[in-house]
Amino acid sequence: MKSNLTIWKAIIPLLGLIIAAACSIFIWNAGMNFPLIVGVILASIISISCGWSWNDIQQMMVNGVTRSLPAVFILMVIGTIIGSWIASGVIPTMIYYGVSILDPSWFVPFVALITGIVSITLGTSFTSIATVGLAFMAIGEGLGFSSALVAGAVLSGAYLGDKLSPLSDTTNIAAALVDTDLFSHIKHMLWDTIPAFVVSLLLFWMFGSFEIANNTSIGNGTIEVIMSGLDEAFVIHPLLLLLPILTILLMLKRTPALPALMGVGLLGAVIAVIVQGISVSSIVQFMTSGFKIETGIGEIDSLLNRGGLASMLGTVGMLMIATALGGILEETGTFEILTGKMMRKVKTTGALIGSTLLSTFVVALASGAQFLAIILPARTFVQKYKDMNIDTKNLSRTVESMGTVGINLIPWSVPAVFATSILGVSAWEFIPYAFFIYLVPLVNLLFGFTGWTITRKDYSQEREPAQVEREVV
């Protein structure tokens, strides 16, 4: 017989994870896989002590990992796309024309804005980061800007799109879980997204201007060296930009993400063979192990020697461990135990929004996975919002602000680790500059305590049948 978890037992896996993560990051320098395994072990021990069998726990982990498989496949395909798009000259062409036409004084806010537009169109932050984001990192280095600032701008734009795009999986999941219409959810998110992004653009302009004022080499430096190096190493032509345009068109036509990404990845390989003259065996190696080149120019080599399916395996492994842990925490009711007492004390709108943000952050902290950080709080809080006659689109907006965007504040989260692996900048470096990812949760907290933009809805008709049924029983 399974006994009820106590709050003290429920908190042990999270405390163990946090302590192991702190040691791993600040002392051992060993990444996040081991701390997540510590969390899985502790969660398993607590579950067994409460009456679950090992077979039960294994099935919980399998269920958790199963939910992550679509993301796993997409991550691996993105790795192959990076390899083929660099080899084909697509990303080098984007870098070449970018450094030649961009005005340094507006470069940093321009990075956030263009990445945001591309991300809204594609509906995915990961693809945006791995394509235009990677190109902007190279352009930024050529112009002389700090990589951390440019990475912060890339992430801010990428998660603008991940939050607002009707093609985004997180946006669709958040709306569906709280029984609200997708476009009502998106429209309601404009209230927190637009102010946060506008402030972010202003901050990017200010920080970019500060770097220009304190670094006279910005705008000159290595631009000519990079352009000449790219011109010698690749066939550079504007027609190569048709491939990213095709990718955008496929997403606009709502082509399923995995087939579309596989198609543009293979097309990049074909272009590499035909246009760049790369052998079939080389392009297969590039798509598997990452692109390799030695131009003699350090800036080009460090930015282009990346990608490949193998480069994603670390992120995939961490995602699977994280979702296995999330599966245990969800199916044993650990999350409900941790939030139950807090929910019973919630009496005001501000406290409800704050509790939702905190709970979402706890799940993100424990699992590092976007889906779990959205799914668990949405399921847990939906009835509380209805009981307080607060429209559930406020709930979907709040869990997205932390689960989709704010999760990047956690250096070991899957989105932050992915960005680190693609952009070559550690999470500790880019988080202070990714203004959008912490402004969005803060705006939601402000709305909760002021009541601004909080819409209400009478759910009494939904509650009455349930109350009648309980009375009959």
Secondary structure, DSSP 8 states (H G I E B T S, - for coil): ------HHHHHHHHHHHHHHHHHIIIII---SHHHHHHHHHHHHHHHHHTT--HHHHHHHHHHHHHHHHHHHHHHHHHHHHHHHHHHHTHHHHHHHHHHHH--GGGHHHHHHHHHHHHHHHHT-HHHHIIIIIHHHHHHHHHHT--HHHHHHHHHHHHHHHHHH-TT-HHHHHHHHHTT--HHHHHHHHHHHHHHHHHHHHHHHHHHHHHHHHH-TTTTSTTHHHHHHHHHHHS---GGGGHHHHHHHHHHHTT--HHHHHHHHHHHHHHHHHHTS---HHHHHHHHHH------S-HHHHHHHS--SGGGGHHHHHHHHHHHHHHHHHHHTTHHHHHHHHHHHH--SHHHHHHHHHHHHHHHHHHH--HHHHHHHHHHHHHHHHHHTTB-HHHHHHHHHIIIIIGGGGSTTSHHHHHHHHHH---HHHHGGG-HHHHHHHHHHHHHHHH-TT--B---HHHHHHHHHHHHH-
